């Protein structure tokens, strides 16, 4: 386990894209430059790997292990914390990835709720998470709440009831829902060593006002606290522009290619790549709001 694993997770955490070749295979050669871009150009030193932005649910277990190893190895000495998403639709696959996370020394693991056979209650979801966390008891554990994609609308705040007795390694929630009342309830119920991290960029300012410990997302740029309102308004503009013209992970990934100069490749099917001319128009809007120096 990393020496940073006991440190409370706060601040900005970049949700990383998975680099692919043009043929759709994992491209490890871009991970080093990607880490340098985040640390040197964006001032970000914490990452969330193999999550939704990273298309983790479209990767095989073997690919996810390969990526986790490479991210951890190349982030050593550059990133403060590497949080690894290990959630799967299969409990056994999630446990296999959690055990592997222990071996490679990640700073935390996160698990999304299974979304095919869905937990019907907070109790059943807690039991599922307990089974995954139990195979990696020394690693900080986070619940990844994403109801829009999982179809599970159980309040995250209900899940927190008594969870520390079931999962001693529990350290918080990555809350990627839009229900700010539920988010506020989560904040009111956290223990001092827990984190409630927000993951919806366009509502970040409201989440910070409610007491968010930090934020996880892909639409990030360097900012100081006194620029948060300006940043929020600019993010709302940059996100609203592609939303009406068709915004999804494929667009977001192509935009990162355009803005960063990285070669992250297309998304994996069933997601479709973004037409380059569409990405260029979004890039122009982005550069108007956030001039690249």
N, C-alpha and C positions, 0 to 999 in steps of 0.2 A: 504494500500500500504506500502511496505517495505521502511525503511529509505534509503536503497541503490538504490531505483528506480530512483532517480535523478542523480546518478553518471554515468559518461560516461563509456561505456563498452569497455574495452581494454584488451590486454594480451591474455593469453591462456584460452579458455573455453572448457571444456570437453563435448563432445556429448555423453550422457549416453545411454548405452544399457538398455533395459527393462528386468528385471529378470523374467524368467518363470520357472514353475515347469516342470518336465519331461512329464507331461500331457498337457503342453501348457497353464496353467493358470498363471495369474500374481502372482508373488512371492514377497510380500512386505518385507519378513524377510531379504532379501539380500540387501536392500537399505541402511540400516545403515552401515553395513560393507563396502559397495561400497563407500559411502561417506568418511569413514575413510581411505580407500585405496587411494582415490584421494587426500585427504588433506595431509595425513601422508607420503605416499610413492611416490606420484607424484608431490606434491607441487602445486596442482591445487585447486583454491577456487571459481571457477565460473563454472556453468553447464548449458547445453542446454538440456532440457528434452522433450521427446515425439517427437523427430525429426525423421529423416531417420534412424539413428543408433538405435534409440529407437523403431523403427517399428510403429511409431505413426499412420500411415495410415492403419495399420492392426488391430488397437485396436478400441473397441467400445467407444462411448462417455462416458459411465459409467466407463469403465476401465481407460480412460485417466484422468477423474476427480479423481478417486481413487489414481492413481499414482502421479498426481500433488500434491494432498494434502499430501501424504506421503513424497515425496521428499522435499516439502517446510517445513514440520514439522521437519524432521530429519536433514535438512540442516541448520536450525536456529542455529546461534552461531558458525557454522563451515564454511559455505560458504558465500562469500561476495555477490554474485548475482546468482539468479535462473531465467533463461530465459525459458519460456514455449512456445513450439510450439502449436498453436491452429488451424492450417489450416486443412481444410477438403474439400471434393468435394461438400459438401452442405454448402451454406452460412449460413443457420440457425444453423447448428451444430457448425460452426466456431464461430458464435455470442454467442451461449450457452457456449462454452468453454472459450471465452473471458470474459464473465460476471463472470463465476466461477473463473477465474484467478484473477479478482479484489477482490473477496471475500476472497481468501486464501493469498493474499498479495505477489504475485510474483513481481520480479524486472523488468520484461519486457515480452512482448509477441511477437511471430514471426508468420508469415503466409506465407505459400507456395501457389503458384497459383493453382487453381483447374485444374485438368488434364484430366477430361473426356470431359465435355463441356468447351472448352478452350477459354480464352479471346483472341480476334483477334487483339487487339491493346493495346498500353500502356494506352490509355484513359479508355478502358473497365476494364483493370486490376487495374488501380488506383481507379476506381469507386467501384470495388469489395473490395479492401483493405480498402477503406474509410468506407464502411458499417460495416466491422468487427471492425475496430479501433474505430468507433463511439460509440460502446456500452461499451468501456473501455477507455474513454478519458483521464484518469489520469495516465495510464500505458504506459511507453515507448514502442513504436511499431517499429518492424523491418520487412522488406520484406525479405523472404527466397527465393533466386534465385537458382534453381536447374534444368536447362534446360535438362540435360541428362535423368532425370526421368519424368519430367512433359511434355516434348515434346514442351515446349513453349520457342521459341528462340528469343523473344523480348529482345532487349538489356536492361539490368538493368539500364543503364545510361539514357535511354529514359524515364523510369518510374519516375526518380527523378525530371523531369521538372515540377515545380510548385506543387510538392507533399506536401510541408509544409503548403500551404494554404488550401489544402483539409484535411490533417491529421496533426493538430498541435502537436500531440504526436509522430510524426515520428522521429525516432532516428537513422535510418541507414539500412544497407543491410547485410545479411549473404549471401555472394557471393560464391556459390559452383559450379561455372562453370570454364571452362578452357580458356575462351576468355580473355586473359590478356589485350587486347586493351580496351575491354568494362570495365574491372575492373579498369584500369587506368583512364578511363573517369569518372567512379563513384567517384574515389578518388578526381579528379579535381573539382567535383561539390558539394562535401559535405560541409555542414555548420560546424562551429567549435564544436557544441555539438552533431554532428552525428558520427557514427562509421561505417567503412566499414570493415567487418570481413571476412577473407578468409577461405574456407573450403575444399580445395583440397591439401592434405598433401604433395604430391610429387612436387607441384609447390609453396610451401610456401615461399621459399627464394626469388623467383622472386616477389611474391606478397608483401613481406615486403619491398623489394627495391622500389616498386611502391607506398608505403605509407600505407599499410594495418594497421588498428588500432589494429588488433589482429587476432587470428585464432581460428576456431572451428573445432574439429575433434576428432576421436577416437584413432589415432596413436600418442599418446603423451608421452613424458617423461620429466623429469626435465632437464633444460638446462639454461646456462647463455648466454648473448648476444654474447660473444666472441666464443661460441661453435656452433653458428647457422650454419655455413658452414659445419662443421663436422656432425652436426645433420641432415642437409638436405641430405648430401651424404649417411649417414647411413640409413635414412628413405627411400631414393630411392632404396637402395639395399634390405631392408626388404620388401618393397612393390613390387618390381619387381620380387622377388623370388616367392611369392604366385600367382602373376598375371599370369605368364605363366603356372602355375600348377593348376589354378582354384581358383580365389579369389573373394569372395562375402561377404555379411553381415554374412552369416552363418559361413564362415571361420573366419572372423574377430571376431565374438562373441566367437567362440570356442577358438581362440587364447587368448582372454582376460581371459577366464576361466583358461587356462593353465598357463598364465603368472602371474595372480593376485592371484590365489587360490580361487577366488570367484566362486559361483555356480549360474551362470546366466542362465543356461538351454539352450535349443535349440531355434532357431528362430521359428516363427509361419509360417505355410503354407500360401502361396505357396512357401516360402523360405525353402530350405532343410538344415538339419544339416550337419556339416562338419564331415567326418570320423575322428575318434580320431587320427589314425596314421598319417594322413595328417597334423593335427594341431600340433602334436608333432614335426614333421620335421620342421614346420615353427617356432615353439617355440625354437628349437635348433639354428636356424639361428638368431632369435631375440636375444637370450641370448649371442650369439657370438658378436653381434654388440653393445648390451646394457646390459652389465653384471649386474645381479641382486644382490644387496648387502643385 
